[in-house]
Amino acid sequence: QESGVETQTVYKVKEGKYLERHLQYNYTHDEKGRVSAKEILKWNQDNSRFEKLYCLNFSYTDNEVNVEYVAWNSKAGDYTNVKAKAVYQMNENGMNYMAGKQIITLTRILSYSFQ
């Protein structure tokens, strides 16, 4: 873990025996150790680099978690294209989806296949 960022790399199995880079997740944590951002990058075979796709930003209140899905804007060089926002309420049974302004559904965002 470097500068409060934790990085995980996801590999795909190629031809049943080789590992190939696929995705990279960069997690940033707040002062309480909670995830404040999850950045998703996809491996580009042509230039042998991970390229930014989108970021999930998390903010917390006493009983809610706000999630914002922001797409990478390569022209601006920043995460500027907000695609969806969702609010989850925390209770004794876990979390419940409360409300959201969705341009595309959060289910689609979280299960995007990248293939």
Backbone torsions as a table, in degrees:
resi	resn	phi	psi	omega
1	GLN	NA	127.4	-174.6
2	GLU	-125.7	126.4	177.6
3	SER	50.9	39.9	178.2
4	GLY	76.6	7.9	179.4
5	VAL	-112.2	129.7	175.8
6	GLU	-107.8	130.0	-178.0
7	THR	-114.4	134.0	174.7
8	GLN	-125.8	138.4	178.2
9	THR	-113.0	134.8	178.8
10	VAL	-106.4	132.4	179.7
11	TYR	-113.6	151.3	171.5
12	LYS	-108.5	150.3	176.1
13	VAL	-89.3	125.4	-178.8
14	LYS	-108.9	131.7	178.2
15	GLU	56.1	26.7	175.8
16	GLY	73.7	0.5	-177.2
17	LYS	-147.5	-9.8	-178.2
18	TYR	-112.6	142.0	174.2
19	LEU	-92.8	133.6	179.9
20	GLU	-126.3	133.8	178.1
21	ARG	-57.8	143.0	-179.2
22	HIS	-130.8	-62.3	-178.1
23	LEU	-133.3	158.7	172.6
24	GLN	-132.8	133.6	177.1
25	TYR	-112.5	127.4	174.4
26	ASN	-113.0	115.7	-179.8
27	TYR	-102.2	129.9	173.2
28	THR	-110.2	139.4	-177.0
29	HIS	-115.1	149.6	175.9
30	ASP	-85.2	-176.6	-176.7
31	GLU	-65.4	-16.8	177.9
32	LYS	-96.8	4.9	178.3
33	GLY	84.3	5.7	179.0
34	ARG	-84.5	152.1	177.3
35	VAL	-68.3	125.0	177.4
36	SER	-104.3	-21.9	176.9
37	ALA	-155.3	143.9	173.4
38	LYS	-127.9	110.3	-179.8
39	GLU	-97.2	133.3	-178.6
40	ILE	-114.8	126.4	178.4
41	LEU	-122.6	147.6	179.5
42	LYS	-115.0	139.1	-179.5
43	TRP	-70.6	131.0	175.1
44	ASN	-104.7	109.8	-177.3
45	GLN	-63.5	-33.6	-175.8
46	ASP	-65.8	-41.9	-178.8
47	ASN	-110.4	7.0	177.2
48	SER	52.8	47.8	178.4
49	ARG	-142.6	153.6	170.0
50	PHE	-81.2	135.1	179.3
51	GLU	-117.9	139.7	-176.4
52	LYS	-67.5	137.6	177.4
53	LEU	-112.9	-60.5	-178.5
54	TYR	-158.9	171.3	-179.4
55	CYS	-137.6	139.6	171.0
56	LEU	-103.8	118.8	178.2
57	ASN	-102.1	133.0	-177.6
58	PHE	-116.3	134.4	171.5
59	SER	-131.6	151.2	-170.1
60	TYR	-126.7	142.9	166.8
61	THR	-120.8	-171.4	-179.2
62	ASP	-59.7	-36.6	-176.2
63	ASN	-133.0	15.6	-179.6
64	GLU	-137.0	152.3	171.0
65	VAL	-123.1	124.1	177.2
66	ASN	-101.5	132.1	-179.2
67	VAL	-121.9	130.2	178.9
68	GLU	-122.5	126.4	178.1
69	TYR	-98.9	118.2	-176.2
70	VAL	-125.6	124.3	180.0
71	ALA	-82.6	150.0	177.4
72	TRP	-73.8	133.3	176.1
73	ASN	-108.9	102.5	-175.3
74	SER	-66.9	-29.7	178.8
75	LYS	-68.9	-41.7	179.8
76	ALA	-83.3	-19.0	-178.1
77	GLY	68.8	34.4	-176.6
78	ASP	-157.4	166.6	173.7
79	TYR	-85.7	93.5	-174.0
80	THR	-119.7	-10.4	-173.4
81	ASN	-102.7	90.0	-179.3
82	VAL	-70.7	120.7	-178.1
83	LYS	-98.7	-33.6	-177.4
84	ALA	-161.2	153.5	174.2
85	LYS	-134.4	144.3	178.8
86	ALA	-143.5	151.0	177.9
87	VAL	-122.3	129.6	177.3
88	TYR	-116.3	131.9	177.8
89	GLN	-97.0	131.0	178.4
90	MET	-91.6	135.8	175.9
91	ASN	-143.9	-172.3	-176.1
92	GLU	-65.4	-18.4	179.9
93	ASN	-97.1	3.2	-178.4
94	GLY	119.0	-131.5	-178.6
95	MET	-123.6	144.4	175.8
96	ASN	-124.4	138.9	175.3
97	TYR	-69.5	128.9	-176.8
98	MET	-106.7	-54.9	-173.8
99	ALA	-160.4	159.9	177.1
100	GLY	-170.5	150.8	171.6
101	LYS	-102.7	108.6	-173.0
102	GLN	-117.0	127.0	172.8
103	ILE	-89.9	-38.8	166.9
104	ILE	-128.3	155.8	-172.7
105	THR	-69.7	145.3	179.7
106	LEU	-62.6	-33.6	177.7
107	THR	-59.5	-43.3	178.8
108	ARG	-64.7	-39.3	179.6
109	ILE	-62.2	-47.8	-174.3
110	LEU	-75.3	-19.7	-178.3
111	SER	-113.4	15.4	179.4
112	TYR	-55.1	131.5	-168.8
113	SER	-86.9	-18.7	177.4
114	PHE	58.6	16.0	-178.5
115	GLN	-108.7	NA	NA
